């Protein structure tokens, strides 16, 4: 999350202090549902295409399956569940 704002890498101590992925990974289903709902609202507002909505939803569902199967690698440097899912999707 801090990437690009500072010239030096984030201190490992700060990373350990600020991360929440070690326990909020359990919220992945809710985060994915919220992101799909947000993408759906963007589609209904005409801001993204139906194809984009399909790609986003499909990608998020695939990430959900990977997490459920224990195949997803969480990165503590990304701090939380939303940032981990977003990074994987993009």
N, C-alpha and C positions, 0 to 999 in steps of 0.2 A: 504494500500500500504506500510505503514511503518512497518507493523507487522513483528516481528522477528529481526528487526534491532536495537531496543532499549529495555531496560529492563523495562521501565515504560510506561504506556499507553500514547497515544498522548493527548496533552492538548485539551480540548474542544474548546478553542479559536483558536488554530492552525487548528483544523478540520473545524471550520466555515470559517476560512480564506482561506483554501486551497481547499475546495470542490467546484465543479462546477455542481454537479448533479442537483442542484435546478433549473438550466436553461438548461443544455445540455442534459437532458433526452429527449428533443424533437428530438434529433439526433439519436434516437434508430434505426429507419429504415435504415439509412445510415451506422450505425455501424454494424448492422446485415448483410447488403449486403456486406460490406467490409470483414467481418469475413468469410462469406460463400465463397467469391471470394478467400480469402487467403487459406482456406481449400481446395478449388478446385485446386489451384496452387500446394499445397502440394501433393495432390493426383496425379496430372499430372506429378509431379517430382518423383513419386514413394515413397514418404516419409510416406504416410498414405494409408491404404487400402480403397477399395471402401466402405466397411462396416463402417469404421470410418467416411468417408465423409458423408455417409447417416445419421449416428448418430449425427454428429456435426450439419449438416444442419437442420435435424429434430428438434434437441434441440433448435437451434437458432430461428427457425420459431415458435416453441411453446412459447418461451420467448417473441417474438414479439407479438403474440396473447394475452398473459397475460398483456403486457404493454398496448396494444390497448384497452383491456377490463377494464383497471384500477385495475387489480388484482395483479400487480407486486409491491413488496415493495422495494423501493430504500433505500440503506444504505449510508448515507452521509459519513460514515467512509471510504467507498470505493472510495470516491472522485469524480469519473466521470462515464459517461454512459458505457464506455468500460469495466471498472473494475467491475461495477455492473452486466453487462451481462456475463462477463467471470466467475465471481464467481457463478452465477446461473447455468451456463452451466456445470461447473466442479463439 
